[in-house]
Amino acid sequence: MHSPAEADACVEELRAALAAHGITLPSLGIDLPAFASRCPTRPLIVLGNCNLRTAAALTAALRKGAA
């Protein structure tokens, strides 16, 4: 099972990587109900909603990184 600290670190690393490409996902965070579950589970990261401009920027960054 992953700890909340590991999940927080993952979110912050993802936030920094996105910021390096000028991308901000305001809803980026940890899915808290995943930690409230009685069964051990892997934490989920909430990427959240974004507008078309942000989605296009994210797509371009992913394509650039894949090249």
N, C-alpha and C positions, 0 to 999 in steps of 0.2 A: 504494500500500500504506500502511496506517496503522501508526503506530509504537506500541510498547508504552506509551509515555507518553500518547499520545492515548487509548488504551483505558483506562488507569488513570484519566485525568481523567474520561472518560465514566462509568465505574463510580462514582467519587466524587460526581459531579453527580447521578446517579440515586439513590445512597444518601441524599444530602442532601434531594433532592426527596421521596423516600419518608418520610424521617424527619420532614419538615415536616407530614406527615399522620399521624404516629405509627405508621408501618409500618417494620418491620425484616425484611429477608430475609437470614437468617444465611449462606446459601450464595451470596450475590451476589458475583460476581467475574469474572475473565477466564478463558475456556476456554483453558488452556495448550496443549493439543494443536494448536489452530489456529495458534499461533506456531511450532510444531515442524514444520509441513508444509513440504515441499520447494517447493511451488507458492505463489506470492504469493496471499494470501487476505485477506479482511477478518476482523479478529478477531471472535470471538463472545463475547457477554456471557452468563454463566451466571446465570440468575435463581434456579435451585435450587428445592428443595421448600419448601412452607410448609403450615402447618396451616389448617383451615377458617376460624378466626377471622381470620388474616392475609389469606387469600384474600378474605373478605367485606369486610375493611377496604380492601383494594386495589380491589376492585370499586366500593365506595362512593366512594372518592376519584376514580377514573376517571369515574364517572358525574357526580359533582359538577363536575369539571373540564370535562366535555363540555357542561354546561348553560349 
